[in-house]
Every structure is written in structure tokens, then in C-alpha cells.
Amino acid sequence: MLAALWHDYLFAPLLNLLIYFYNTLAYQNLGLAVVYMTIGLRVFLIPFSIIYERNAFKLEKIQEDLAVINKEFKDDPVERKQHTRELIYLNKIRPWASAVLLGIQLLALVLLYQVFVGGMTGKLTALYPSVPRPDVINTRFLGFDVGQRNVYVSAIVGLLVYWQVWRSQRRRRATLDRNDILFRYLFPLFAFGALAILPSVKTVFILTAMAFGYILHLFQPFFTRRLQAVKHTALKIQEKIVGKEGG
């Protein structure tokens, strides 16, 4: 039952979309078809991307508040987490948007792996009648084979992931801890290692998604115009803390 649902409603639609792009816009270049498919997916996810960008803007604005909470409750992790949750709720920050973005893209990566593992020829039987079956699958793209491993392209992704994490953490220096520093180095290394042992089509997918996300980030001022007047609540937090201590 689950296998049939996976094949009919996830694997088959993605394969057909990929081959459709391969036959049309990509001029029978599988790497370019993956680029078009990734862009189409990110366009579909734009509403969640906008919420994510607004969340990032709000988080940047409340760094002072978070620093106050971390300082005042450094020895009480329960209270620290409680006040942090309250602050996030007060500023209407929706963490689920980033979870949706990441989850759907991870799902697409798993499906792409299933398309490529063991070769594509046998998978083309899942094509719909409206999608012509190509005689040859051209996997060459920008000088490399997207069906094979490529350490160099994987290294580019690792460096870009490090840059993105560093850029994100730079905005909240006051609240960084040891785990954040470890994450900055270990996550890019993990991304590099995982991609280096997989067909480089995954790398093409991730690079395209990252490029789209960066371009969308350039429009953050437009998405957050109504949030420019967001006020810090650090003073209220301090007053609340003082009130507790006085009581």
C-alpha cells in the first residue's frame, strides 16, 4: 500500500516532470532538466520561502532580546527555553516554514536518488502516455556526468553551505554557543561527504536551490516592509525578570 502510494503519487510524478523538461526546455540535457525541475519546485514553495525570509528578519531584530534572556537565565535552561518560546510566539515567528521548505526539498532529493540508482532505463516504464520516452538519456552537464560522483562539485556545495551558515550566525553573534560553532563546521563537512558518495545530480539540485534561495533573499526588504517598525521587547523582558526577583 505505502509502496504503491510512494510510486504513484511521488516517484512517478517527479520522473515524468523531469523527463518532460528533458524532452522540451532542456533540449535533452538531463542536468539542465534537473535545474528546471528545481526552479519549478522552488517557485511552488515561494509562499513558504517568504515566511522563512520574514522569520529571518524577525529573528535578526530580536537578537538583543535573546541576549538578555540568555544572560539572565544562563543557569536555568528551563526558564531560558520558556522565555525564548514566549518571545518567538510574541513576534509571530513560524519555525514550521523552514521545516516545510527543508522537508519537501529532502523528499525531492530522495526521489531523485531513486530515479538514478541502478540506472534510469528501467524507470522509464513509469512514464505517462503523454510523456514521450527518450531514445537516449544525456547525463553530461557543464563538463561532468550528473549520473556519476564528483568530489569537486561536492566541495563547492560544502563551501557554500559553510558561507550560508556563517552569514546566518553572524547576525546573531550575541546568542551563539558552542553547539552553533560546531554546527558551522560539521554541517558543511557532512554535506560534502554525503554528496561526494552520491551521483552529482543531487549537487546540481542543491546548487540550483541555493542559488534560487539567495536570489529570493535579495528581495527580503520587499517582503519585510511592514515589519520595519517591529520594536524590541528587551525592556519588557528585563522588567518581567526584575518583577520575579522582587517577588
DRENDO-1510 file (C-alpha; in Angstrom, 1 decimal, always signed):
<recs>
REC; n; res; u; v; w
REC; 1; MET; +0.0; +0.0; +0.0 .
REC; 2; LEU; +2.6; +2.5; +1.1 .
REC; 3; ALA; +4.9; +1.4; -1.8 .
REC; 4; ALA; +2.1; +2.0; -4.3 .
REC; 5; LEU; +1.3; +5.4; -2.9 .
REC; 6; TRP; +5.1; +6.3; -3.0 .
REC; 7; HIS; +5.4; +5.2; -6.6 .
REC; 8; ASP; +2.1; +6.6; -8.0 .
REC; 9; TYR; +1.9; +9.9; -6.2 .
REC; 10; LEU; +5.6; +10.9; -5.6 .
REC; 11; PHE; +8.1; +8.9; -7.7 .
REC; 12; ALA; +6.1; +8.8; -11.0 .
REC; 13; PRO; +5.1; +12.5; -11.0 .
REC; 14; LEU; +8.7; +13.6; -10.3 .
REC; 15; LEU; +10.1; +11.3; -13.0 .
REC; 16; ASN; +7.5; +12.4; -15.6 .
REC; 17; LEU; +8.2; +16.1; -14.8 .
REC; 18; LEU; +11.9; +15.5; -15.1 .
REC; 19; ILE; +11.6; +13.7; -18.5 .
REC; 20; TYR; +9.1; +16.4; -19.7 .
REC; 21; PHE; +11.7; +19.1; -19.1 .
REC; 22; TYR; +14.3; +16.8; -20.6 .
REC; 23; ASN; +12.3; +16.5; -23.8 .
REC; 24; THR; +11.3; +20.2; -24.1 .
REC; 25; LEU; +13.0; +23.1; -22.3 .
REC; 26; ALA; +16.3; +21.2; -21.5 .
REC; 27; TYR; +16.9; +20.1; -25.1 .
REC; 28; GLN; +17.7; +16.5; -24.0 .
REC; 29; ASN; +20.1; +17.5; -21.3 .
REC; 30; LEU; +19.4; +15.8; -18.0 .
REC; 31; GLY; +21.4; +18.2; -15.9 .
REC; 32; LEU; +19.5; +21.2; -17.3 .
REC; 33; ALA; +16.2; +19.3; -16.8 .
REC; 34; VAL; +17.1; +19.0; -13.1 .
REC; 35; VAL; +17.8; +22.7; -13.0 .
REC; 36; TYR; +14.4; +23.5; -14.5 .
REC; 37; MET; +12.7; +21.0; -12.1 .
REC; 38; THR; +14.3; +22.5; -9.1 .
REC; 39; ILE; +13.3; +26.0; -10.1 .
REC; 40; GLY; +9.7; +24.8; -10.6 .
REC; 41; LEU; +9.8; +23.3; -7.1 .
REC; 42; ARG; +11.1; +26.5; -5.5 .
REC; 43; VAL; +8.6; +28.6; -7.4 .
REC; 44; PHE; +5.9; +26.3; -5.9 .
REC; 45; LEU; +7.4; +26.8; -2.4 .
REC; 46; ILE; +7.6; +30.6; -2.7 .
REC; 47; PRO; +4.9; +31.2; -0.1 .
REC; 48; PHE; +6.9; +29.2; +2.5 .
REC; 49; SER; +10.1; +30.9; +1.3 .
REC; 50; ILE; +8.5; +34.3; +2.0 .
REC; 51; ILE; +7.5; +33.3; +5.5 .
REC; 52; TYR; +11.1; +31.9; +6.0 .
REC; 53; GLU; +12.6; +35.3; +5.0 .
REC; 54; ARG; +10.2; +37.2; +7.3 .
REC; 55; ASN; +11.2; +34.8; +10.1 .
REC; 56; ALA; +14.9; +35.5; +9.4 .
REC; 57; PHE; +14.2; +39.3; +9.6 .
REC; 58; LYS; +12.3; +39.0; +12.8 .
REC; 59; LEU; +15.0; +36.8; +14.4 .
REC; 60; GLU; +17.6; +39.4; +13.5 .
REC; 61; LYS; +15.5; +42.1; +15.2 .
REC; 62; ILE; +15.1; +40.2; +18.5 .
REC; 63; GLN; +18.8; +39.3; +19.0 .
REC; 64; GLU; +19.0; +41.9; +21.7 .
REC; 65; ASP; +16.1; +40.3; +23.5 .
REC; 66; LEU; +17.5; +36.8; +23.2 .
REC; 67; ALA; +20.9; +38.1; +24.6 .
REC; 68; VAL; +19.0; +39.4; +27.6 .
REC; 69; ILE; +17.3; +36.1; +28.1 .
REC; 70; ASN; +20.5; +34.1; +27.7 .
REC; 71; LYS; +22.3; +36.3; +30.2 .
REC; 72; GLU; +19.6; +36.4; +32.9 .
REC; 73; PHE; +18.8; +32.7; +32.7 .
REC; 74; LYS; +22.2; +31.2; +31.8 .
REC; 75; ASP; +22.0; +28.9; +34.9 .
REC; 76; ASP; +18.3; +27.9; +34.3 .
REC; 77; PRO; +17.8; +26.2; +30.9 .
REC; 78; VAL; +14.1; +25.5; +31.6 .
REC; 79; GLU; +13.3; +29.2; +32.2 .
REC; 80; ARG; +15.6; +30.2; +29.3 .
REC; 81; LYS; +13.7; +27.9; +26.9 .
REC; 82; GLN; +10.3; +29.1; +28.2 .
REC; 83; HIS; +11.1; +32.8; +27.7 .
REC; 84; THR; +12.6; +32.1; +24.3 .
REC; 85; ARG; +9.4; +30.3; +23.2 .
REC; 86; GLU; +7.4; +33.2; +24.5 .
REC; 87; LEU; +9.5; +35.7; +22.6 .
REC; 88; ILE; +9.2; +33.7; +19.4 .
REC; 89; TYR; +5.4; +33.5; +19.9 .
REC; 90; LEU; +5.1; +37.2; +20.7 .
REC; 91; ASN; +6.9; +38.1; +17.4 .
REC; 92; LYS; +4.8; +35.6; +15.4 .
REC; 93; ILE; +7.9; +33.7; +14.2 .
REC; 94; ARG; +6.8; +30.5; +12.5 .
REC; 95; PRO; +9.6; +27.8; +12.6 .
REC; 96; TRP; +7.4; +25.4; +10.6 .
REC; 97; ALA; +8.0; +27.3; +7.4 .
REC; 98; SER; +11.7; +26.3; +7.3 .
REC; 99; ALA; +10.7; +22.7; +8.2 .
REC; 100; VAL; +8.4; +22.6; +5.2 .
REC; 101; LEU; +11.0; +24.0; +2.9 .
REC; 102; LEU; +13.7; +21.6; +4.1 .
REC; 103; GLY; +11.3; +18.6; +4.2 .
REC; 104; ILE; +10.0; +19.0; +0.7 .
REC; 105; GLN; +13.5; +19.5; -0.8 .
REC; 106; LEU; +14.8; +16.5; +1.1 .
REC; 107; LEU; +11.9; +14.4; -0.3 .
REC; 108; ALA; +12.8; +15.6; -3.8 .
REC; 109; LEU; +16.4; +14.5; -3.2 .
REC; 110; VAL; +15.4; +11.1; -2.1 .
REC; 111; LEU; +13.2; +10.7; -5.1 .
REC; 112; LEU; +16.0; +11.9; -7.4 .
REC; 113; TYR; +18.2; +9.2; -5.8 .
REC; 114; GLN; +15.6; +6.6; -6.6 .
REC; 115; VAL; +15.4; +7.8; -10.2 .
REC; 116; PHE; +19.2; +7.5; -10.7 .
REC; 117; VAL; +20.1; +4.4; -8.6 .
REC; 118; GLY; +20.7; +1.4; -10.8 .
REC; 119; GLY; +20.3; +3.4; -13.9 .
REC; 120; MET; +17.3; +5.2; -15.4 .
REC; 121; THR; +16.4; +2.9; -18.3 .
REC; 122; GLY; +14.2; +0.6; -16.3 .
REC; 123; LYS; +12.5; +3.5; -14.5 .
REC; 124; LEU; +11.1; +5.0; -17.8 .
REC; 125; THR; +8.3; +2.4; -17.8 .
REC; 126; ALA; +6.6; +4.7; -15.2 .
REC; 127; LEU; +6.2; +7.5; -17.8 .
REC; 128; TYR; +2.7; +8.6; -18.6 .
REC; 129; PRO; +1.4; +8.1; -22.1 .
REC; 130; SER; +1.6; +11.9; -22.7 .
REC; 131; VAL; +5.3; +12.0; -21.9 .
REC; 132; PRO; +7.4; +10.5; -24.8 .
REC; 133; ARG; +10.1; +8.1; -23.9 .
REC; 134; PRO; +13.5; +9.5; -25.0 .
REC; 135; ASP; +15.8; +7.2; -27.0 .
REC; 136; VAL; +18.9; +8.3; -25.2 .
REC; 137; ILE; +19.5; +9.9; -21.8 .
REC; 138; ASN; +22.2; +12.5; -22.0 .
REC; 139; THR; +23.7; +13.0; -18.5 .
REC; 140; ARG; +26.6; +15.3; -19.5 .
REC; 141; PHE; +26.2; +18.8; -18.0 .
REC; 142; LEU; +28.7; +21.6; -17.8 .
REC; 143; GLY; +31.6; +19.2; -18.5 .
REC; 144; PHE; +30.7; +16.5; -15.9 .
REC; 145; ASP; +28.3; +13.5; -15.7 .
REC; 146; VAL; +25.4; +14.1; -13.4 .
REC; 147; GLY; +24.9; +10.4; -13.0 .
REC; 148; GLN; +28.4; +9.9; -11.5 .
REC; 149; ARG; +30.1; +11.1; -8.3 .
REC; 150; ASN; +32.0; +14.4; -8.5 .
REC; 151; VAL; +34.2; +15.4; -5.5 .
REC; 152; TYR; +35.0; +18.9; -6.8 .
REC; 153; VAL; +31.3; +19.9; -7.3 .
REC; 154; SER; +30.5; +18.5; -3.9 .
REC; 155; ALA; +33.3; +20.6; -2.4 .
REC; 156; ILE; +31.7; +23.7; -3.9 .
REC; 157; VAL; +28.4; +22.9; -2.1 .
REC; 158; GLY; +30.3; +22.3; +1.1 .
REC; 159; LEU; +31.9; +25.8; +0.9 .
REC; 160; LEU; +28.7; +27.4; +0.0 .
REC; 161; VAL; +26.9; +25.7; +2.9 .
REC; 162; TYR; +29.7; +27.0; +5.3 .
REC; 163; TRP; +29.2; +30.5; +3.9 .
REC; 164; GLN; +25.5; +30.4; +4.4 .
REC; 165; VAL; +25.8; +29.1; +8.0 .
REC; 166; TRP; +28.5; +31.7; +8.8 .
REC; 167; ARG; +26.3; +34.5; +7.3 .
REC; 168; SER; +23.3; +33.4; +9.3 .
REC; 169; GLN; +25.3; +33.1; +12.5 .
REC; 170; ARG; +26.9; +36.5; +12.0 .
REC; 171; ARG; +23.6; +38.2; +12.5 .
REC; 172; ARG; +23.2; +36.7; +16.0 .
REC; 173; ARG; +26.7; +36.7; +17.4 .
REC; 174; ALA; +25.4; +37.6; +20.9 .
REC; 175; THR; +23.4; +34.3; +21.2 .
REC; 176; LEU; +25.9; +31.9; +19.6 .
REC; 177; ASP; +27.1; +29.0; +21.8 .
REC; 178; ARG; +29.5; +26.1; +21.4 .
REC; 179; ASN; +26.9; +23.9; +19.5 .
REC; 180; ASP; +26.4; +26.7; +17.0 .
REC; 181; ILE; +30.2; +26.8; +16.3 .
REC; 182; LEU; +30.4; +23.1; +15.9 .
REC; 183; PHE; +27.4; +23.2; +13.6 .
REC; 184; ARG; +29.1; +25.8; +11.4 .
REC; 185; TYR; +32.0; +23.4; +10.6 .
REC; 186; LEU; +30.4; +20.0; +10.9 .
REC; 187; PHE; +27.3; +20.5; +8.8 .
REC; 188; PRO; +29.3; +21.7; +5.7 .
REC; 189; LEU; +31.7; +18.7; +6.1 .
REC; 190; PHE; +28.7; +16.4; +6.4 .
REC; 191; ALA; +27.1; +17.9; +3.2 .
REC; 192; PHE; +30.4; +17.5; +1.3 .
REC; 193; GLY; +30.8; +13.9; +2.5 .
REC; 194; ALA; +27.3; +12.8; +1.7 .
REC; 195; LEU; +27.3; +14.4; -1.8 .
REC; 196; ALA; +30.7; +13.1; -2.6 .
REC; 197; ILE; +29.5; +9.5; -2.5 .
REC; 198; LEU; +26.2; +10.1; -4.4 .
REC; 199; PRO; +25.6; +10.9; -8.1 .
REC; 200; SER; +26.3; +14.6; -8.7 .
REC; 201; VAL; +22.7; +15.2; -9.8 .
REC; 202; LYS; +22.0; +15.8; -6.1 .
REC; 203; THR; +24.7; +18.5; -6.2 .
REC; 204; VAL; +23.0; +20.2; -9.2 .
REC; 205; PHE; +19.7; +20.1; -7.4 .
REC; 206; ILE; +21.2; +21.6; -4.2 .
REC; 207; LEU; +23.2; +24.3; -6.0 .
REC; 208; THR; +20.2; +25.4; -8.0 .
REC; 209; ALA; +18.0; +25.5; -4.9 .
REC; 210; MET; +20.7; +27.5; -3.0 .
REC; 211; ALA; +21.0; +30.0; -5.9 .
REC; 212; PHE; +17.2; +30.4; -6.1 .
REC; 213; GLY; +17.1; +31.0; -2.3 .
REC; 214; TYR; +19.9; +33.6; -2.5 .
REC; 215; ILE; +18.1; +35.5; -5.3 .
REC; 216; LEU; +14.9; +35.4; -3.2 .
REC; 217; HIS; +16.8; +36.6; -0.2 .
REC; 218; LEU; +17.7; +39.8; -2.2 .
REC; 219; PHE; +14.0; +40.6; -2.1 .
REC; 220; GLN; +13.8; +40.4; +1.7 .
REC; 221; PRO; +13.4; +44.2; +2.1 .
REC; 222; PHE; +10.2; +43.9; -0.1 .
REC; 223; PHE; +8.8; +41.0; +1.9 .
REC; 224; THR; +9.5; +42.7; +5.2 .
REC; 225; ARG; +8.4; +46.3; +4.6 .
REC; 226; ARG; +5.6; +46.0; +7.0 .
REC; 227; LEU; +7.9; +44.6; +9.7 .
REC; 228; GLN; +10.3; +47.6; +9.7 .
REC; 229; ALA; +8.6; +49.1; +12.7 .
REC; 230; VAL; +9.0; +45.9; +14.9 .
REC; 231; LYS; +10.0; +47.0; +18.3 .
REC; 232; HIS; +12.3; +45.2; +20.7 .
REC; 233; THR; +10.8; +43.8; +23.8 .
REC; 234; ALA; +14.1; +43.6; +25.8 .
REC; 235; LEU; +12.9; +46.3; +28.3 .
REC; 236; LYS; +9.7; +44.3; +29.0 .
REC; 237; ILE; +11.7; +41.2; +29.5 .
REC; 238; GLN; +14.0; +42.9; +31.9 .
REC; 239; GLU; +11.0; +44.3; +33.8 .
REC; 240; LYS; +9.5; +40.9; +34.0 .
REC; 241; ILE; +12.7; +39.4; +35.4 .
REC; 242; VAL; +13.1; +42.2; +37.9 .
REC; 243; GLY; +9.5; +41.7; +39.0 .
REC; 244; LYS; +10.1; +38.0; +39.5 .
REC; 245; GLU; +13.2; +38.6; +41.6 .
REC; 246; GLY; +11.4; +41.3; +43.6 .
REC; 247; GLY; +8.5; +38.9; +44.3 .
</recs>
